[in-house]
Each structure stands twice: as structure tokens, then as C-alpha cells.
């Protein structure tokens, strides 16, 4: 049996993790995206959503009973205890689902776990390789504001709520710089893939 290679991919908000993951998927990696799984575990009718409602109340639901993410965000942002309570509900379910998706990957596959809070949750040692998508602070701030339409104070607060750039870089085995365009990032990802003896999928 050929062992699967486990990669942890992380980076700060608006750093370009999704863009890097998209390139890796095109090369043949199996992508397990924690953000997508976090949405899946609180879909309508799930035990995860029921537990969120028990903790935070029906005010975090939309009119049709789905999770109102902005409403929940307003409750937990800036409230350390509330945020930790939410993480206690979400994180174990996400990890269980991620493990299930990894087990379904073919033998010998490169399984890339995209985890925004990899450093914050102390998961550095769970992977064969930790890859950090790094971006300079000014570019990160500009991209975040452009993406979300947030003002500077709100954008800076969201960045400050995550691990520092220095903490992420200290955890990295591999760093991809993403201060330029998507093509520059793609070239770094493809070079790393080739350096490990992997061949891209045929076009």
C-alpha cells in the first residue's frame, strides 16, 4: 500500500490559499478545504446546526431555518468565550469529516488540507509538510478590503484576530509568496509539485 502524502496549506485571510489550492487540484492533488467543511457541518438539519442554535439562540437562523452567518459572526467576533464555544462545536466535526474525505482519497495521493487556522489550532505536527501562502501586510489589507468591501479598521481587526505573519512563517516547511499575480503563484506551486517527483495531470 502506497502511503498518502499529507500537506497542510495555510495563510492569513486574503493571502491566496484558495488560488493555490485550485492550482494543486489541477495538478492532481486531493483538496480537503476546512472552510467548505465548516459550512457543511452546519447545514440545515445537521446536528451541528442544532448545537449552534442551542448555544447562541434562534437569532442566528434565517427565516428558512438556515444558519445566518453574518448574525453569528456579529455574536462571536470580539467575544473570546463565544468564539471558543463555536470552535468547540465546529472544529471536531470538521476534523472528523476531513479524516473521512482523506480516507476516501486514492492510495499514494497528495492530500492537501486547506486550514486557515492551522497555526492557531496547533496542527503543525499533523502533516508531512506545512505550506504557508505568504503576502506582505499592505497587499493583504488591500485585497481584503477589495474582496469584502470592509473599511480599514474592520479589515485590520480581522487580520489581527488571526496568528501573526511571523507565527505562520515559523511553522512553515514551504513558503509561497503571493504578492504578485496569479501566474506568479501558479509557477511556485508547479515548481514545488515537480520538485517532489510529481507529474501534472494530462490536459
C-alpha positions as CSV (number, residue, x, y, z in Angstrom):
1,X,0.0,0.0,0.0
2,X,1.4,3.4,-1.0
3,X,1.0,6.0,1.7
4,X,-0.9,9.2,1.1
5,X,1.1,12.4,1.4
6,X,-0.5,14.8,3.8
7,X,0.0,18.5,3.2
8,X,-1.3,21.3,5.5
9,X,-1.9,24.5,3.5
10,X,-2.5,27.7,5.4
11,X,-2.1,31.5,5.2
12,X,-3.7,34.6,6.5
13,X,-7.0,35.9,5.4
14,X,-6.9,37.1,1.7
15,X,-3.4,35.6,1.2
16,X,-4.4,33.4,-1.7
17,X,-4.9,29.9,-0.1
18,X,-7.9,29.1,-2.4
19,X,-5.9,30.1,-5.5
20,X,-3.0,27.9,-4.5
21,X,-5.4,25.0,-3.8
22,X,-7.0,25.5,-7.2
23,X,-3.6,25.0,-8.9
24,X,-2.9,22.0,-6.7
25,X,-6.2,20.4,-7.6
26,X,-5.4,20.9,-11.3
27,X,-2.1,19.1,-10.8
28,X,-3.8,16.1,-9.3
29,X,-3.9,16.8,-5.5
30,X,-7.0,15.9,-3.4
31,X,-8.2,19.1,-1.8
32,X,-9.9,19.0,1.7
33,X,-11.0,22.5,2.4
34,X,-11.8,23.2,6.1
35,X,-13.8,26.3,5.2
36,X,-16.1,24.3,3.0
37,X,-16.4,21.5,5.6
38,X,-17.2,24.1,8.2
39,X,-20.2,25.1,6.1
40,X,-21.2,21.5,5.5
41,X,-21.3,20.6,9.2
42,X,-23.9,23.3,10.0
43,X,-26.2,22.8,7.0
44,X,-29.9,22.8,7.5
45,X,-30.9,19.7,9.5
46,X,-27.5,18.8,10.8
47,X,-26.6,18.1,14.5
48,X,-24.0,20.8,14.2
49,X,-26.6,23.5,13.4
50,X,-28.8,22.3,16.2
51,X,-26.0,22.6,18.6
52,X,-25.1,26.1,17.4
53,X,-28.8,27.2,17.9
54,X,-28.8,25.7,21.5
55,X,-25.7,27.7,22.3
56,X,-26.4,31.0,20.5
57,X,-30.2,31.1,20.1
58,X,-32.6,31.2,17.2
59,X,-31.4,34.6,16.3
60,X,-28.6,33.0,14.3
61,X,-31.1,31.5,11.8
62,X,-32.5,32.9,8.7
63,X,-36.3,32.9,8.0
64,X,-36.0,29.5,6.4
65,X,-34.0,27.9,9.3
66,X,-30.6,28.0,7.7
67,X,-27.5,29.5,9.5
68,X,-27.3,33.2,9.3
69,X,-23.6,33.6,9.1
70,X,-23.4,37.4,9.4
71,X,-25.6,37.2,12.5
72,X,-23.5,34.5,14.1
73,X,-20.3,36.5,13.2
74,X,-21.6,39.5,15.0
75,X,-22.1,37.5,18.1
76,X,-18.7,35.8,18.2
77,X,-16.4,38.5,16.8
78,X,-14.7,40.2,19.7
79,X,-16.2,37.8,22.2
80,X,-13.4,35.3,23.1
81,X,-15.7,33.0,25.1
82,X,-18.4,32.9,22.4
83,X,-15.8,32.2,19.7
84,X,-14.3,29.3,21.7
85,X,-17.7,27.9,22.2
86,X,-18.4,28.0,18.5
87,X,-15.0,26.4,17.8
88,X,-15.8,23.6,20.2
89,X,-18.9,22.8,18.2
90,X,-17.4,23.2,14.7
91,X,-13.8,22.1,14.8
92,X,-14.3,18.4,16.0
93,X,-16.9,17.9,13.3
94,X,-14.7,19.5,10.6
95,X,-11.8,17.3,11.6
96,X,-13.9,14.1,11.5
97,X,-15.2,15.0,8.1
98,X,-11.7,15.9,6.8
99,X,-10.4,12.5,8.0
100,X,-13.3,10.8,6.2
101,X,-12.5,12.6,3.0
102,X,-8.8,11.8,3.3
103,X,-9.6,8.1,3.8
104,X,-11.6,8.2,0.5
105,X,-8.5,9.5,-1.4
106,X,-6.6,7.0,-3.6
107,X,-3.5,5.3,-2.3
108,X,-0.4,7.4,-3.0
109,X,-2.4,10.6,-3.4
110,X,-1.3,14.0,-2.2
111,X,-4.0,15.1,0.2
112,X,-3.9,18.9,0.8
113,X,-5.8,20.1,3.8
114,X,-6.6,23.8,3.4
115,X,-6.8,25.1,7.0
116,X,-7.0,28.9,7.6
117,X,-6.5,28.4,11.4
118,X,-3.8,25.7,11.2
119,X,-1.3,27.6,13.3
120,X,-3.9,29.0,15.7
121,X,-5.2,25.4,16.4
122,X,-1.8,23.9,16.8
123,X,-2.0,21.4,13.9
124,X,1.5,21.9,12.5
125,X,2.7,18.5,13.5
126,X,-0.2,16.6,11.9
127,X,1.2,16.9,8.4
128,X,4.2,15.8,6.4
129,X,4.6,19.3,5.1
130,X,3.2,22.6,6.1
131,X,2.9,25.1,3.3
132,X,2.2,28.8,4.0
133,X,0.9,31.2,1.4
134,X,2.5,34.5,2.5
135,X,1.7,38.0,1.5
136,X,3.0,41.4,2.6
137,X,0.7,43.2,5.1
138,X,-0.1,46.1,2.7
139,X,-1.2,43.8,-0.1
140,X,-3.2,41.6,2.3
141,X,-5.1,44.7,3.6
142,X,-5.8,46.0,0.1
143,X,-7.0,42.6,-1.1
144,X,-9.2,42.0,1.9
145,X,-10.9,45.4,1.6
146,X,-11.4,44.9,-2.1
147,X,-12.8,41.5,-1.6
148,X,-15.2,42.2,1.3
149,X,-15.8,45.9,0.9
150,X,-14.8,46.5,4.5
151,X,-13.4,49.7,5.9
152,X,-9.8,49.7,7.0
153,X,-10.5,49.4,10.7
154,X,-12.7,46.3,10.2
155,X,-10.1,44.7,7.9
156,X,-7.3,45.3,10.3
157,X,-9.3,43.8,13.1
158,X,-9.9,40.6,11.1
159,X,-6.2,40.3,10.3
160,X,-5.3,40.9,13.9
161,X,-7.7,38.2,15.1
162,X,-5.5,35.5,13.3
163,X,-2.0,34.3,14.0
164,X,0.7,36.8,13.1
165,X,2.6,36.6,9.9
166,X,5.7,35.7,11.9
167,X,4.0,32.8,13.7
168,X,2.8,31.3,10.4
169,X,6.2,31.6,8.8
170,X,7.8,29.9,11.8
171,X,5.6,26.9,11.3
172,X,6.2,26.7,7.5
173,X,8.3,24.0,5.8
174,X,7.5,25.7,2.4
175,X,6.5,29.3,1.7
176,X,4.8,30.5,-1.4
177,X,4.9,34.3,-1.9
178,X,1.7,35.8,-3.3
179,X,2.4,39.5,-3.6
180,X,2.2,39.3,-7.4
181,X,-0.4,38.0,-9.8
182,X,-1.9,34.5,-10.0
183,X,0.6,33.4,-12.6
184,X,3.5,34.0,-10.3
185,X,1.8,32.0,-7.6
186,X,1.0,29.2,-10.1
187,X,4.6,29.0,-11.1
188,X,5.7,28.5,-7.5
189,X,3.1,25.8,-6.9
190,X,4.0,23.9,-10.1
191,X,7.8,24.1,-9.3
192,X,7.1,22.7,-5.8
193,X,5.0,19.9,-7.3
194,X,7.6,19.0,-9.8
195,X,10.4,19.0,-7.2
196,X,8.6,16.2,-5.4
197,X,8.7,14.0,-8.5
198,X,5.0,14.5,-9.2
199,X,3.7,15.0,-12.7
200,X,0.8,17.2,-13.6
201,X,-2.4,15.5,-14.8
202,X,-2.6,15.3,-18.5
203,X,-4.5,18.2,-20.1
